[in-house]
Protein backbone atom coordinates (compact mmCIF):
# COMPACT_ATOMS: atom_id res chain seq x y z
CA UNK A 1 0.00 0.00 0.00
CA UNK A 2 2.84 2.39 0.77
CA UNK A 3 4.41 1.84 -2.65
CA UNK A 4 1.12 2.77 -4.32
CA UNK A 5 0.92 5.95 -2.23
CA UNK A 6 4.50 6.86 -3.17
CA UNK A 7 3.75 6.24 -6.84
CA UNK A 8 0.60 8.34 -6.67
CA UNK A 9 2.49 11.20 -5.01
CA UNK A 10 5.14 11.01 -7.74
CA UNK A 11 2.52 11.24 -10.49
CA UNK A 12 0.77 14.16 -8.80
CA UNK A 13 4.09 15.91 -8.23
CA UNK A 14 4.90 15.61 -11.93
CA UNK A 15 1.44 16.96 -12.82
CA UNK A 16 2.01 19.89 -10.48
CA UNK A 17 5.45 20.54 -11.96
CA UNK A 18 4.08 21.06 -15.48
CA UNK A 19 1.18 23.27 -14.38
CA UNK A 20 0.62 26.64 -16.03
CA UNK A 21 1.27 28.62 -12.86
CA UNK A 22 2.76 28.10 -9.44
CA UNK A 23 -0.61 28.52 -7.73
CA UNK A 24 -2.23 25.84 -9.91
CA UNK A 25 0.66 23.49 -9.17
CA UNK A 26 0.39 23.99 -5.43
CA UNK A 27 -3.39 23.49 -5.49
CA UNK A 28 -3.03 20.29 -7.54
CA UNK A 29 -0.35 18.99 -5.22
CA UNK A 30 -2.45 19.64 -2.13
CA UNK A 31 -5.86 18.49 -3.37
CA UNK A 32 -4.78 15.58 -5.57
CA UNK A 33 -1.75 14.41 -3.61
CA UNK A 34 -1.32 15.35 0.01
CA UNK A 35 -4.95 15.29 1.19
CA UNK A 36 -5.96 11.92 -0.34
CA UNK A 37 -2.75 10.16 0.70
CA UNK A 38 -2.93 11.71 4.16
CA UNK A 39 -6.53 10.53 4.56
CA UNK A 40 -5.64 7.03 3.38
CA UNK A 41 -2.70 6.77 5.77
CA UNK A 42 -4.76 8.17 8.65
CA UNK A 43 -7.48 5.55 8.12
CA UNK A 44 -4.95 2.72 7.83
CA UNK A 45 -2.94 3.79 10.89
CA UNK A 46 -6.10 4.19 12.95
CA UNK A 47 -6.96 0.55 12.25
CA UNK A 48 -3.46 -0.61 13.16
CA UNK A 49 -3.53 1.34 16.41
CA UNK A 50 -6.95 -0.04 17.35
CA UNK A 51 -5.78 -3.60 16.75
CA UNK A 52 -2.59 -3.01 18.73
CA UNK A 53 -4.54 -1.54 21.63
CA UNK A 54 -6.97 -4.47 21.60
CA UNK A 55 -4.06 -6.94 21.56
CA UNK A 56 -2.37 -5.11 24.43
CA UNK A 57 -5.61 -5.09 26.44
CA UNK A 58 -6.09 -8.80 25.77
CA UNK A 59 -2.51 -9.47 26.80
CA UNK A 60 -2.93 -7.65 30.14
CA UNK A 61 -6.14 -9.54 30.94
CA UNK A 62 -4.33 -12.87 30.88
C-alpha positions as CSV (number, residue, x, y, z in Angstrom):
1,X,0.0,0.0,0.0
2,X,2.8,2.4,0.8
3,X,4.4,1.8,-2.7
4,X,1.1,2.8,-4.3
5,X,0.9,6.0,-2.2
6,X,4.5,6.9,-3.2
7,X,3.8,6.2,-6.8
8,X,0.6,8.3,-6.7
9,X,2.5,11.2,-5.0
10,X,5.1,11.0,-7.7
11,X,2.5,11.2,-10.5
12,X,0.8,14.2,-8.8
13,X,4.1,15.9,-8.2
14,X,4.9,15.6,-11.9
15,X,1.4,17.0,-12.8
16,X,2.0,19.9,-10.5
17,X,5.4,20.5,-12.0
18,X,4.1,21.1,-15.5
19,X,1.2,23.3,-14.4
20,X,0.6,26.6,-16.0
21,X,1.3,28.6,-12.9
22,X,2.8,28.1,-9.4
23,X,-0.6,28.5,-7.7
24,X,-2.2,25.8,-9.9
25,X,0.7,23.5,-9.2
26,X,0.4,24.0,-5.4
27,X,-3.4,23.5,-5.5
28,X,-3.0,20.3,-7.5
29,X,-0.4,19.0,-5.2
30,X,-2.4,19.6,-2.1
31,X,-5.9,18.5,-3.4
32,X,-4.8,15.6,-5.6
33,X,-1.8,14.4,-3.6
34,X,-1.3,15.3,0.0
35,X,-4.9,15.3,1.2
36,X,-6.0,11.9,-0.3
37,X,-2.8,10.2,0.7
38,X,-2.9,11.7,4.2
39,X,-6.5,10.5,4.6
40,X,-5.6,7.0,3.4
41,X,-2.7,6.8,5.8
42,X,-4.8,8.2,8.7
43,X,-7.5,5.6,8.1
44,X,-5.0,2.7,7.8
45,X,-2.9,3.8,10.9
46,X,-6.1,4.2,13.0
47,X,-7.0,0.6,12.2
48,X,-3.5,-0.6,13.2
49,X,-3.5,1.3,16.4
50,X,-6.9,0.0,17.3
51,X,-5.8,-3.6,16.8
52,X,-2.6,-3.0,18.7
53,X,-4.5,-1.5,21.6
54,X,-7.0,-4.5,21.6
55,X,-4.1,-6.9,21.6
56,X,-2.4,-5.1,24.4
57,X,-5.6,-5.1,26.4
58,X,-6.1,-8.8,25.8
59,X,-2.5,-9.5,26.8
60,X,-2.9,-7.7,30.1
61,X,-6.1,-9.5,30.9
62,X,-4.3,-12.9,30.9
